[in-house]
Amino acid sequence: MPKPKLFHARALVTSNEKHEVFDDAFLAIEEDKILDCGPWKKHPQSKSFSIEELPHGMIAPGLFNLHTHLPMSLLKGIVEDVNLHSWLFDTIFPTEEKWVSPHFVHVGAELALCECIRSGVTYVGDMYYYCDEIASAVDQAGLRGMIAKSIFDHGGMDTKSLDESLEVAIRLHKKFLTHPRIQIALAPHAPYTCSPDTLRRASMIAKELNLPMMIHLAETKKEADDIQKKWGQSPTEYLEKSGLLNSKNVLLAHSIWLEDSDYKLLSKPNITCVLNPQSNAKLGSGLPPVNKMIDRGVRFAMGTDGSASNNNLDIFSELNFFSKAHHLVVGDLKSLPGPRLFDAATRKAAEAVGLGKELGSLEAGKQADFIVIDLKTPHLTPLTHPYSHLIYSVQGPDVQDLYVAGKCLMKNRKIRSLDEENILKKAEHLWKQIARGLSEN
């Protein structure tokens, strides 16, 4: 049995409810659990610890990216400067129809997971096709994730009917039912691509199997207007009528164009709005109304969306942009301080997936999921205040080490769990095939 480990760091951010931060800090772990953390002067004195000195390191909880489409890392940059409707229906869906396959999904997921590890993400929330391939890649990477089968009225890129999509999702759930790091969810695509019957059937299965749900919600004004015109309801009300909002844990990606009456429906403890501000800004969709969410008691967490609309998976970049955009657009400099915003990528995100007691903060008894940020760089010197750095200064590549369940997946920026060099080669090779196909159209 390996020795318990004691990390001695320049600083440590707990992300606990008190938002405690320690200068000259320790983190003690044994196997997959945190034993304790705090100021170094109070560190455990047992000689059985192996000690790792991190004089330029800041330890923080691993980050959550709760809305991604991992395989779309292969499609970054294929279309720019268009709105969501054109982006999706004119380019993305036709490209996916031609190219999405188990191989495409596996290579794209591996590529994205390398990026996730390099930018400090230990938990991903993904919705896409061929989810067996995605779950396999997440498992191999050593990360945690909620993997959801995308569902449409007609099936999807990997199925020919709604019935088949639901059967695939059920089989996936059974396969990973006891997996320690992977959760399975259902993901009806959006109110504008899923009929009431599709939403009801998916909701019934989710209730029967106690599965979480993911869906895109109120991403554009066009969506909100179209749903209101067709059904006489807001997109949120449309989901409520189907029973979807009563599922175990519900992740609502985007959640921008909300009506005042929606917030009461969204303030339930099983519901989380997952915000993707950079993707929303890039597509001109809007800025999530986080001030109203705070006022009405709606939990929110952070995501990046897929690389085809972002074009990266860096949650630190997302935090930086969102804070500044909120200040600028809302004109409110006080309601979204650094600790509250960082919670959305850590502790609140863990609560969103039903794992608040196990993940999301550095506290005794929780899983040892954490990152080490290299402070020995000009843009992080001096360390004036950790939360200021985490929101406004830290960048994904500043992460030097990453641990999940006490296992080191990246050390000194070298990924241990995946063959990054080979993955990059496979991704380049596959992209050349796709590029040739695109040029022929």
C-alpha positions in Angstrom: 0.0 0.0 0.0 1.5 3.4 -1.0 2.3 5.9 1.7 0.0 8.8 2.5 1.2 12.0 0.8 1.8 15.4 2.2 1.9 18.4 -0.2 3.6 21.6 1.0 2.4 24.4 -1.3 2.8 28.2 -1.6 -1.0 28.5 -1.2 -4.1 26.5 -1.2 -7.7 27.4 -2.1 -10.3 25.1 -0.5 -13.5 26.3 -2.2 -15.4 25.3 1.0 -18.4 27.2 2.2 -16.2 29.6 4.1 -14.0 30.1 1.0 -10.9 29.5 3.2 -7.5 30.2 1.6 -4.2 29.2 3.2 -0.8 30.7 2.6 2.1 28.3 3.1 -0.2 25.4 3.1 -0.5 21.6 3.3 -2.7 19.0 1.7 -2.6 15.5 3.1 -4.1 12.6 1.2 -4.3 8.9 1.6 -5.1 6.7 -1.4 -8.2 8.4 -2.9 -9.2 10.6 0.0 -8.3 14.0 1.5 -7.1 13.6 5.1 -6.8 17.3 5.9 -5.5 20.7 4.7 -4.6 24.0 6.2 -1.6 26.2 7.1 1.7 24.3 7.1 2.4 25.0 10.7 -0.5 22.7 11.5 0.5 19.9 9.2 0.4 16.3 10.4 3.7 15.2 12.0 3.5 11.5 11.2 6.8 10.2 9.6 4.8 7.8 7.4 4.0 10.6 4.9 5.9 11.1 1.7 6.3 14.8 1.4 6.2 16.8 -1.9 7.5 20.3 -1.8 5.7 22.8 -4.1 7.3 26.2 -3.2 5.8 27.8 -6.3 2.6 25.8 -6.4 -1.0 26.9 -5.6 -3.3 23.9 -4.9 -7.0 24.2 -5.9 -9.9 21.8 -6.4 -10.1 20.2 -9.9 -12.4 22.1 -12.2 -15.7 21.0 -13.7 -16.7 21.7 -17.3 -20.4 20.8 -17.2 -21.3 21.4 -20.8 -19.2 20.0 -23.6 -19.4 18.1 -26.9 -15.9 16.6 -26.6 -15.6 15.1 -30.1 -16.3 18.4 -31.7 -12.7 19.4 -30.9 -12.1 18.1 -34.4 -14.4 20.7 -35.9 -13.0 23.9 -34.3 -12.8 26.7 -36.8 -14.8 25.1 -39.6 -17.3 28.0 -39.6 -17.0 31.4 -37.9 -18.9 34.7 -37.6 -22.4 33.3 -38.0 -25.4 32.9 -35.6 -26.3 29.7 -33.8 -29.1 28.7 -36.2 -26.8 29.1 -39.3 -23.9 27.5 -37.5 -25.9 24.5 -36.5 -28.2 23.8 -39.4 -26.0 25.0 -42.4 -22.6 23.6 -41.3 -22.5 21.5 -38.1 -25.4 19.1 -38.7 -24.4 18.4 -42.3 -20.8 17.9 -41.4 -21.6 15.6 -38.6 -24.1 13.6 -40.8 -21.1 12.8 -43.1 -18.3 12.4 -40.7 -19.5 11.3 -37.2 -18.5 7.7 -36.6 -17.1 5.7 -33.6 -13.6 6.5 -34.7 -14.3 10.2 -35.1 -15.9 10.3 -31.7 -13.1 8.5 -29.9 -10.3 10.5 -31.5 -12.1 13.8 -30.9 -12.9 12.9 -27.3 -9.3 11.9 -26.6 -8.0 15.2 -28.1 -10.5 17.2 -26.0 -9.6 15.2 -22.8 -5.9 16.1 -23.3 -7.0 19.7 -23.4 -9.1 19.3 -20.3 -6.3 17.7 -18.3 -3.9 20.4 -19.4 -6.3 23.2 -18.2 -7.2 21.7 -14.9 -10.5 20.0 -15.6 -11.2 16.8 -13.6 -14.9 16.4 -14.4 -16.7 16.8 -17.7 -20.4 16.9 -18.6 -20.7 15.8 -22.2 -23.6 15.2 -24.6 -23.0 13.7 -28.0 -23.2 10.5 -30.1 -21.5 7.1 -29.7 -21.3 7.6 -26.0 -19.6 4.2 -25.5 -16.5 5.7 -27.2 -16.6 8.9 -25.1 -17.1 7.0 -21.8 -14.2 4.7 -22.8 -12.0 7.7 -23.5 -12.9 9.4 -20.2 -12.2 6.1 -18.3 -8.8 5.7 -20.0 -7.9 9.3 -19.2 -8.7 8.7 -15.5 -11.1 11.6 -15.4 -14.7 11.8 -14.1 -17.7 12.6 -16.2 -21.4 12.6 -16.8 -21.9 11.2 -20.3 -25.2 11.8 -22.0 -26.7 10.3 -25.2 -28.0 13.1 -27.5 -31.6 12.4 -28.4 -33.7 13.9 -31.2 -37.2 13.1 -32.5 -35.7 11.2 -35.4 -32.9 9.5 -33.4 -29.5 11.0 -34.0 -26.2 10.7 -35.9 -25.7 7.3 -34.4 -29.3 5.9 -34.3 -32.2 5.8 -36.8 -35.1 6.4 -34.4 -36.1 7.7 -31.1 -36.7 4.1 -29.9 -33.2 3.1 -30.8 -31.7 6.2 -29.1 -33.5 5.4 -25.8 -32.4 1.7 -26.0 -28.8 2.8 -26.5 -29.0 5.1 -23.5 -30.5 2.4 -21.4 -27.7 -0.1 -22.3 -25.1 2.6 -21.6 -26.6 3.2 -18.2 -26.5 -0.6 -17.3 -22.9 -0.9 -18.6 -21.6 1.9 -16.3 -24.0 1.6 -13.4 -21.3 0.7 -10.9 -18.4 2.7 -12.4 -16.7 4.9 -9.7 -16.0 7.8 -12.0 -18.6 7.8 -14.8 -22.3 8.8 -14.6 -24.7 8.3 -17.5 -27.5 10.7 -18.4 -30.1 11.3 -21.0 -29.8 14.4 -23.3 -32.7 15.5 -25.4 -31.1 18.0 -27.6 -33.2 21.1 -27.3 -36.8 22.4 -27.1 -36.6 23.2 -30.9 -35.5 19.7 -31.9 -37.5 17.6 -29.5 -41.3 17.3 -29.5 -43.4 17.1 -26.3 -43.6 13.3 -26.9 -39.8 12.9 -27.2 -39.3 14.9 -24.0 -42.0 13.0 -22.1 -40.6 9.6 -23.1 -37.1 10.6 -22.2 -38.3 12.0 -18.9 -40.2 8.8 -18.0 -37.1 6.7 -18.6 -35.0 9.1 -16.6 -37.4 8.8 -13.7 -37.6 5.0 -14.0 -33.8 4.6 -14.0 -33.1 7.5 -11.7 -30.9 9.2 -14.4 -29.8 12.8 -14.7 -30.9 14.9 -17.7 -29.1 17.4 -19.9 -30.6 19.7 -22.5 -29.9 23.0 -24.3 -32.3 25.7 -23.0 -33.2 29.2 -24.1 -30.0 29.6 -26.0 -31.2 32.3 -28.5 -34.0 34.8 -28.7 -35.2 33.0 -31.9 -35.6 29.8 -29.9 -37.6 31.6 -27.2 -39.8 33.4 -29.8 -40.4 30.3 -31.8 -41.4 28.2 -28.8 -43.7 30.9 -27.5 -45.3 31.2 -30.9 -45.8 27.5 -31.5 -46.7 26.3 -28.0 -47.7 29.5 -26.1 -45.0 28.8 -23.5 -41.4 29.8 -22.7 -38.8 27.1 -23.4 -38.6 26.5 -19.6 -42.3 26.0 -19.3 -42.2 23.7 -22.3 -39.7 21.5 -20.5 -41.7 21.7 -17.2 -44.8 20.4 -19.0 -42.9 17.3 -20.2 -41.7 16.4 -16.7 -38.1 16.8 -17.6 -37.4 19.3 -14.8 -38.4 16.7 -12.2 -35.5 14.4 -13.1 -32.8 13.4 -10.6 -30.3 16.1 -11.6 -31.0 18.5 -14.5 -28.3 20.4 -16.3 -29.7 23.2 -18.5 -27.1 24.5 -20.9 -27.0 28.2 -21.7 -30.3 29.4 -20.1 -30.1 32.9 -21.5 -33.5 34.0 -22.7 -35.5 33.4 -19.6 -38.8 34.9 -18.6 -39.4 36.2 -15.1 -41.8 33.4 -14.5 -39.1 30.8 -15.3 -37.0 31.4 -12.2 -39.4 29.8 -9.8 -39.3 26.6 -11.9 -35.5 26.8 -12.1 -34.9 27.3 -8.3 -35.4 23.7 -7.4 -32.4 21.9 -5.8 -32.2 19.3 -8.6 -31.7 22.0 -11.3 -28.6 23.8 -12.5 -28.2 26.3 -15.3 -24.9 25.6 -17.0 -23.5 28.8 -18.4 -21.2 29.0 -21.5 -20.6 32.7 -21.9 -17.8 32.7 -24.5 -19.7 30.4 -26.9 -22.8 32.5 -26.4 -20.8 35.7 -27.1 -19.1 34.2 -30.1 -22.4 33.2 -31.7 -24.1 36.4 -30.7 -26.6 34.6 -28.6 -26.6 36.7 -25.5 -25.2 36.8 -21.9 -26.7 34.5 -19.2 -28.7 36.6 -16.6 -26.7 35.4 -13.7 -27.7 38.4 -11.5 -31.3 37.3 -11.7 -30.3 33.7 -11.0 -28.5 34.8 -7.8 -31.5 36.9 -6.7 -33.9 34.1 -7.3 -31.8 31.3 -5.8 -31.1 29.4 -9.0 -27.9 27.4 -9.0 -25.5 27.9 -11.9 -22.3 26.2 -12.9 -19.8 26.7 -15.7 -19.2 25.0 -19.1 -17.4 25.9 -22.3 -19.7 24.3 -24.9 -17.9 22.4 -27.6 -14.7 23.5 -29.3 -16.6 24.1 -32.6 -18.3 27.1 -31.0 -15.8 28.3 -28.4 -13.0 27.4 -29.6 -11.3 25.9 -26.6 -12.1 24.1 -23.3 -10.3 26.4 -20.9 -12.6 27.0 -17.9 -10.1 29.6 -16.5 -10.7 31.6 -19.7 -14.4 31.2 -19.2 -14.3 32.5 -15.7 -12.2 35.5 -16.8 -14.4 36.4 -19.7 -17.7 36.0 -17.8 -16.7 38.2 -14.9 -15.7 41.0 -17.1 -18.7 40.6 -19.4 -21.0 40.6 -16.4 -19.4 43.8 -15.1 -19.7 45.5 -18.5 -23.1 44.4 -19.7 -25.0 44.3 -16.4 -23.1 47.2 -14.9 -23.0 45.4 -11.5 -19.5 45.1 -10.0 -20.5 43.4 -6.7 -22.9 40.5 -7.3 -20.4 38.1 -8.8 -17.2 38.2 -6.7 -14.3 35.8 -7.4 -15.2 33.2 -4.7 -18.8 32.9 -5.9 -17.8 32.6 -9.5 -15.1 30.0 -8.7 -17.7 28.0 -6.8 -19.5 27.6 -10.2 -16.6 25.6 -11.5 -16.0 23.6 -8.3 -18.3 23.1 -5.3 -21.6 24.2 -6.9 -20.8 22.2 -10.0 -20.3 19.1 -7.8 -23.7 19.7 -6.2 -25.2 20.0 -9.7 -24.3 16.4 -10.5 -25.3 15.1 -7.1 -21.7 14.7 -5.8 -21.5 17.7 -3.4 -20.5 15.4 -0.5 -17.7 13.8 -2.4 -16.2 16.4 -4.8 -15.8 20.1 -5.5 -13.8 21.4 -2.5 -10.7 20.4 -0.6 -12.0 19.1 2.7 -11.3 16.1 4.9 -13.1 13.0 3.7 -13.7 14.2 0.2 -12.1 12.7 -2.9 -8.5 13.8 -3.7 -9.3 15.6 -6.9 -7.0 18.7 -7.2 -4.7 20.7 -9.4 -1.4 22.4 -8.8 -1.0 25.8 -10.5 2.6 27.0 -11.3 3.0 30.5 -9.9 6.5 30.9 -11.1 5.5 33.0 -14.1 5.5 36.8 -14.7 1.7 37.0 -15.0 1.2 35.2 -11.6 3.9 37.1 -9.7 3.4 38.4 -7.1 0.7 36.3 -5.6 -1.5 39.2 -4.3 -4.7 37.2 -3.7 -5.4 33.7 -4.8 -9.0 34.3 -5.9 -8.0 37.4 -7.9 -5.4 35.2 -9.7 -7.9 32.3 -10.3 -10.4 34.6 -12.0 -8.3 37.2 -13.8 -4.7 35.9 -14.2 -4.5 32.1 -14.3 -4.6 30.4 -17.7 -5.1 26.8 -18.5 -1.5 26.1 -19.4 -0.5 27.3 -15.9 -1.7 24.0 -14.5 1.3 21.8 -13.9 -0.1 18.8 -12.0 -3.6 17.2 -11.9 -4.9 14.4 -9.6 -8.1 12.5 -9.6 -8.9 10.2 -6.7 -5.4 10.7 -5.5 -3.9 9.4 -8.8 -1.6 11.7 -10.7 -2.8 12.1 -14.3 -0.4 14.9 -15.2 2.9 15.8 -13.6 5.0 18.8 -14.6 2.7 19.3 -17.6 3.3 15.7 -18.9 0.1 13.8 -19.2 0.5 10.3 -17.8 -2.9 8.7 -18.6 -3.1 9.3 -22.3 -0.6 9.1 -25.2 -0.9 12.7 -26.1 1.6 12.6 -29.0 -0.2 9.8 -30.7 -3.6 11.4 -30.1 -2.4 14.6 -31.8 -1.2 12.6 -34.8 -4.5 10.8 -35.1 -6.4 14.1 -34.9 -4.3 15.7 -37.6 -4.7 12.7 -39.9 -8.5 12.6 -39.4 -8.8 16.4 -39.9 -7.0 16.1 -43.3 -9.7 13.7 -44.4 -12.4 16.0 -43.2 -10.9 19.0 -44.8 -10.6 17.3 -48.2 -14.3 16.4 -47.9 -15.3 19.9 -47.1 -13.3 21.3 -50.0 -15.1 19.0 -52.4 -18.5 20.4 -51.5 
